[in-house]
Amino acid sequence: MTQTLINSRDMALRERASKVVPNGVWGHMATRAIGPGYPQFFAKSEGCRVWDVDGNEYIDFMCAWGPNILGYKQPDVDRAAIEQIGIGDIGNGPSERMVELAETLVDTIEYADWALFQKNGTDATTTCVTVARAATGKRKILIARGAYHGAVPWCSPSLIGVTAEDRTHLVLFDYNDIASLDEAVAQAGDDMAAIMMTAYRHDVNRDQEMPDEAFLRHARAVCDRTGAALILDDVRAGFRLDLRGSWARHGVKPDLGAYSKSIANGWPLAAVAGSRSMMEGASKIFVTGSFWYGSAAMAASLKTIEILRTTDALAHIEAMGQRFRDGLAEIAARHGYELSQTGPVQMPMVRFVGDQDLAIANSFCSAALRHGIYMHPRHNMFLCAAHQPADIDHALEAADAAMKETARTAR
């Protein structure tokens, strides 16, 4: 059912924010970079639904840009965190939860012999780079062109405020291209500290690409031969695809892995997991943060991992993702469109074939908003365990109506 979106409070908040916050809202959550009609401010969330400040309700396919894996306000997770707050959260040192969580990660992630904790994905990827350099005594970090590893000068997708010196020791290669990787290795010479890659290719506004197993194995062999570290940036995909690590199904073990987003179901936490060979390097570096030892988020992570290990949540998310993908493909074909749906079904990237300027995607996603569905026209989306068959079917009905509107207006 179409809803007439009310946005008076949202607009008032944008105006207020613009006076005291640069651009009103910054970074990836700034809706001015998405498309028309998107609400900027939200009031509440529950399960797989969100409500903006004007009371408009949406079935959410962004899941807070990834952190929501079990469902917003998952009662067991929130109870664990709130109980820990009642005991103590931030103190002069860590609580017992830190040791318990490190033990749990070592027991869960197949390549992990130790863990360190942070608050954001960028904290974790940067810590991985620092550990690799400390462990190897070398400087060059090989990363794939277009890959996103965080938002600080060494890896930010924006060059504004970034100096050439910040990027001096980055060497680029093409994802899934063995010859390109070998060229980058040769360019790095005997100063290669690490090869760093995301779990799969999820660059913004392009088809996603799963890793080629031969490519991963080649990267592993290169690191074994040169003594460099193989780093898995699992910030976006970690735990959603495989609790053992997103490359476990390929039989490739990294030396270091960066985690954040879904590991505590929305409570602020990041982690680095590492192999024994990286432990000495990790013990030498100095990385820290005033809130990195917060016990509440660690308690939430412990409960999140327990639920993921003891239920069919991951299989359910995959099934719901497949249901959504199949339904969207059928709807698009019925309305004369061809979709490119790439990446894991749990983290879908949906694009209209031939839609170079995103006019169709923007029109469709804006129409979907009016029908109560929150999708994204140029970024991969996320599903969570709270999405049920009825939610997916309702979303597909809305997508059908939105596609019908798009077919009338975007051609």
C-alpha positions in Angstrom: 0.0 0.0 0.0 1.4 3.4 -1.0 2.1 5.8 1.8 2.3 9.5 1.4 5.6 10.3 3.0 5.5 13.0 5.6 8.9 14.6 6.1 8.3 17.9 8.0 10.2 16.9 11.1 13.0 15.4 9.0 13.4 18.6 7.1 13.3 20.7 10.3 16.1 18.5 11.7 18.2 18.9 8.5 17.9 22.6 8.8 18.9 22.6 12.5 21.8 20.2 11.8 23.1 22.3 8.9 23.8 25.1 11.3 25.9 23.1 13.8 27.2 20.1 11.8 29.3 20.4 8.6 26.9 19.4 5.8 24.3 18.5 8.4 25.2 14.8 8.2 28.6 13.4 7.2 29.9 10.2 5.6 28.1 7.3 4.1 24.8 7.9 5.9 24.3 11.3 4.3 21.2 10.8 2.1 22.1 13.7 -0.2 24.4 11.1 -1.9 21.7 8.5 -2.3 18.7 9.8 -4.1 15.4 11.8 -3.8 12.9 11.1 -1.1 15.2 9.4 1.5 14.6 10.3 5.1 17.7 11.4 6.9 16.7 11.0 10.6 15.2 8.0 12.2 13.2 7.6 15.5 13.2 3.8 16.2 13.9 0.4 14.9 12.7 -3.1 15.7 13.2 -6.5 14.0 13.6 -5.8 10.3 11.7 -2.5 10.4 12.7 1.2 10.9 10.6 4.3 11.5 11.8 7.8 10.5 11.2 10.8 12.7 7.9 11.6 10.9 6.5 8.1 11.7 6.9 6.6 8.3 7.6 2.8 8.6 9.8 0.8 6.3 10.9 -2.9 5.9 14.6 -2.3 6.1 17.1 -3.9 3.6 20.1 -2.0 4.8 20.2 -3.3 8.4 22.0 -0.2 9.7 24.5 -0.7 6.8 25.3 -4.1 8.1 25.5 -4.3 11.9 21.9 -5.6 12.4 22.3 -9.4 11.8 19.8 -10.8 14.2 17.2 -8.1 14.2 17.0 -4.6 15.8 16.4 -4.7 19.5 17.1 -8.5 19.7 16.0 -9.1 23.3 18.7 -11.6 24.4 21.5 -9.5 23.0 20.2 -6.2 24.4 19.6 -7.8 27.8 23.1 -9.1 28.0 24.5 -5.6 27.2 22.2 -3.8 29.5 22.9 -6.2 32.4 26.6 -5.5 31.8 26.0 -1.8 31.9 24.4 -2.3 35.3 27.6 -3.9 36.5 30.1 -1.7 34.6 31.0 -0.8 31.1 33.9 1.7 30.7 36.4 1.5 33.6 40.1 1.8 34.3 40.7 -1.5 32.6 38.8 -4.3 30.8 36.3 -6.6 32.5 36.2 -10.4 32.4 34.1 -10.1 29.2 37.2 -9.2 27.2 38.9 -12.5 28.0 35.7 -14.4 27.4 35.1 -12.8 24.1 38.7 -13.3 22.9 38.5 -17.0 23.9 35.2 -17.2 22.0 36.6 -15.7 18.8 39.6 -18.0 19.0 37.2 -20.9 19.3 35.0 -19.7 16.5 37.3 -18.2 13.8 39.3 -21.0 12.3 42.6 -19.1 11.8 42.4 -17.1 15.0 44.9 -17.7 17.9 44.3 -14.3 19.5 42.1 -11.2 19.3 42.3 -7.5 19.9 39.3 -5.2 20.2 38.4 -1.8 18.8 35.2 0.2 18.0 35.0 0.7 14.2 35.9 -1.2 11.1 38.5 1.4 10.2 40.1 0.8 13.6 40.4 -2.9 12.8 41.7 -2.6 9.3 44.3 0.0 10.4 45.3 -2.2 13.3 45.8 -5.1 10.8 48.1 -3.0 8.7 50.1 -1.9 11.7 50.4 -5.4 13.0 51.6 -6.7 9.6 54.2 -4.0 9.4 55.4 -4.7 12.9 55.5 -8.5 12.3 57.4 -8.2 8.9 59.5 -5.1 9.3 58.3 -4.0 5.9 56.1 -1.2 4.6 54.2 -2.0 1.3 50.5 -2.9 1.6 48.9 -4.4 -1.6 45.2 -3.6 -2.0 42.7 -4.0 -4.8 41.7 -1.1 -6.9 38.4 0.4 -5.8 38.3 -1.6 -2.6 36.9 0.1 0.6 39.0 -0.5 3.7 37.9 2.4 5.8 37.8 6.2 6.1 41.2 7.5 7.3 43.9 8.9 5.1 45.7 5.7 4.3 42.6 4.1 2.8 39.9 6.7 2.4 38.0 6.7 -0.9 38.2 10.5 -0.9 41.4 12.3 -1.5 40.3 15.6 0.0 42.5 16.4 2.9 44.7 13.4 2.1 48.4 13.8 1.1 50.4 11.8 -1.4 52.6 10.7 1.5 49.6 9.1 3.2 49.4 6.7 0.3 53.1 6.2 -0.4 53.2 2.6 0.6 50.0 1.4 -1.1 50.4 -0.8 -4.2 47.3 -1.5 -6.3 46.2 -4.6 -8.1 43.0 -5.8 -9.8 40.8 -8.1 -7.8 40.7 -11.8 -9.0 43.5 -11.1 -11.5 46.6 -13.2 -10.7 48.8 -11.5 -13.3 47.9 -8.1 -11.8 48.6 -9.3 -8.3 52.0 -10.6 -9.4 52.8 -7.2 -11.0 52.0 -5.5 -7.7 54.2 -8.0 -5.8 57.1 -7.3 -8.1 56.5 -3.5 -7.7 56.6 -3.9 -3.9 59.8 -5.9 -4.1 61.4 -7.0 -0.8 59.4 -4.3 1.1 56.0 -6.1 1.0 54.3 -6.3 4.4 50.9 -7.6 3.4 48.2 -8.3 0.8 44.9 -7.0 2.0 41.5 -8.0 0.5 37.8 -7.8 1.3 35.9 -11.0 1.7 34.6 -10.5 -1.8 34.5 -7.6 -4.1 31.9 -5.1 -3.0 32.9 -1.8 -4.5 30.2 0.9 -4.5 28.0 1.2 -7.6 29.2 -1.8 -9.5 28.4 -5.5 -9.7 29.8 -7.5 -6.8 32.3 -10.3 -7.5 32.9 -13.4 -5.4 36.6 -14.4 -4.9 38.1 -16.9 -7.3 39.5 -19.7 -5.2 42.6 -20.0 -7.4 43.2 -16.3 -6.9 42.9 -16.6 -3.1 45.2 -19.6 -3.1 47.8 -17.8 -5.2 47.7 -14.8 -2.8 48.2 -17.3 0.1 51.1 -18.9 -1.7 52.7 -15.5 -2.4 52.5 -14.5 1.3 53.9 -17.9 2.3 56.9 -17.4 -0.1 57.6 -13.8 0.8 56.8 -13.8 4.5 54.1 -11.1 4.0 50.8 -11.2 5.9 47.6 -12.1 4.1 44.8 -9.9 5.6 41.1 -10.5 5.2 39.0 -7.4 5.6 35.9 -9.1 6.9 34.4 -6.0 8.3 31.4 -6.0 6.0 30.8 -9.7 5.5 32.2 -11.2 8.8 29.8 -13.6 10.5 27.1 -13.1 7.9 28.6 -15.6 5.5 30.5 -18.0 7.7 31.3 -17.9 11.4 34.7 -19.5 10.7 35.7 -16.6 8.5 34.4 -15.7 5.1 37.2 -17.5 3.2 36.7 -20.8 5.2 34.6 -22.3 2.4 37.5 -21.7 0.0 40.0 -23.4 2.3 42.2 -20.3 2.5 43.3 -19.0 5.9 44.5 -15.4 6.3 47.1 -14.3 8.9 44.9 -11.4 10.1 41.3 -10.6 9.9 39.3 -7.4 10.6 35.8 -7.6 12.0 33.1 -5.1 13.0 29.5 -4.4 11.8 27.5 -7.5 12.8 29.7 -9.1 15.5 27.7 -7.5 18.3 24.3 -7.0 16.5 24.6 -3.2 16.4 26.5 -2.6 19.7 29.7 -0.7 18.9 32.6 -3.2 18.5 35.4 -4.2 16.2 38.0 -6.9 16.4 41.2 -8.1 14.9 41.8 -11.8 14.8 45.2 -13.2 14.1 47.3 -16.2 13.7 50.2 -17.3 16.0 52.7 -15.9 13.4 51.3 -12.4 13.9 51.2 -12.4 17.7 54.6 -11.1 18.4 54.0 -8.2 16.0 50.7 -7.5 17.7 52.3 -7.5 21.1 54.8 -4.7 20.0 52.5 -2.1 18.5 50.7 0.7 20.4 47.0 1.0 19.4 44.3 2.1 21.8 41.1 4.0 22.4 39.3 5.4 25.4 36.2 3.2 24.6 37.9 0.1 23.1 37.5 -1.9 26.3 33.8 -1.3 26.7 32.3 -4.3 28.3 28.6 -3.8 27.3 29.4 -4.3 23.6 31.5 -7.3 24.4 28.7 -8.9 26.3 26.4 -8.2 23.3 29.0 -9.9 21.0 29.2 -12.9 23.3 25.4 -13.3 23.1 25.3 -12.6 19.4 27.9 -15.3 18.7 26.1 -17.8 20.9 22.9 -17.3 19.0 24.6 -17.6 15.6 26.3 -20.8 16.8 23.3 -22.5 18.3 20.5 -21.5 15.9 19.8 -21.7 12.1 20.0 -17.9 11.9 22.7 -17.8 9.1 20.8 -20.4 7.0 17.6 -18.5 7.5 19.2 -15.2 6.3 20.5 -17.0 3.2 17.1 -18.5 2.5 15.4 -15.1 2.9 18.0 -13.6 0.6 17.4 -16.2 -2.1 13.6 -15.6 -1.7 14.1 -11.9 -2.2 16.5 -12.3 -5.2 14.2 -14.7 -7.0 11.2 -12.5 -6.4 12.9 -9.4 -7.6 14.1 -11.1 -10.8 10.6 -12.3 -11.6 9.1 -8.9 -11.0 11.7 -7.1 -13.1 11.2 -9.4 -16.0 7.4 -8.9 -15.8 7.9 -5.2 -16.1 10.4 -5.4 -19.0 13.6 -4.9 -16.9 16.7 -7.1 -16.6 18.4 -7.1 -13.2 22.1 -7.8 -12.3 21.9 -9.3 -8.8 25.4 -10.1 -7.6 27.3 -11.1 -4.5 25.9 -13.3 -1.7 22.1 -13.3 -1.4 22.5 -12.3 2.2 24.2 -9.0 1.0 22.6 -8.3 -2.4 23.7 -5.7 -4.9 20.7 -5.0 -7.2 21.3 -3.0 -10.4 19.3 -2.5 -13.6 21.2 -3.6 -16.7 22.0 -0.7 -18.9 21.2 1.9 -16.1 24.4 3.8 -16.4 23.2 7.0 -14.8 21.2 5.2 -12.1 18.0 7.0 -13.3 16.0 3.7 -13.1 17.5 2.6 -9.8 16.9 6.0 -8.2 13.3 6.0 -9.5 12.6 2.5 -8.3 14.1 2.9 -4.9 12.4 6.2 -4.3 9.1 4.5 -5.3 9.9 1.6 -3.0 10.2 4.1 -0.1 6.6 5.3 -0.8 5.5 1.7 -0.6 7.3 1.1 2.7 10.5 -0.6 1.6 14.0 0.8 2.3 16.4 -0.2 -0.4 19.6 1.4 -1.8 20.2 2.2 -5.4 24.0 2.0 -5.5 25.3 0.1 -2.4 24.9 -3.5 -1.5 22.1 -4.2 0.9 21.8 -6.6 3.9 19.3 -9.1 5.2 19.0 -10.2 8.9 17.5 -13.1 10.8 14.4 -11.0 11.6 13.3 -11.0 8.0 10.6 -13.6 7.8 8.9 -15.0 4.7 5.9 -12.7 5.2 8.2 -9.7 5.3 9.9 -10.7 2.1 6.6 -11.4 0.4 5.3 -8.0 1.5 8.5 -6.3 0.3 8.1 -8.1 -3.1 4.5 -6.8 -3.4 5.8 -3.3 -2.7 8.7 -3.8 -5.2 6.1 -4.9 -7.8 4.2 -1.7 -7.3 7.4 0.4 -7.3 8.6 -1.3 -10.5 5.2 -0.6 -12.2 5.6 3.1 -11.3 9.2 3.1 -12.5 8.2 1.6 -15.8 5.7 4.4 -16.4 8.1 7.3 -15.4 11.7 6.3 -16.0 11.5 5.4 -19.7 
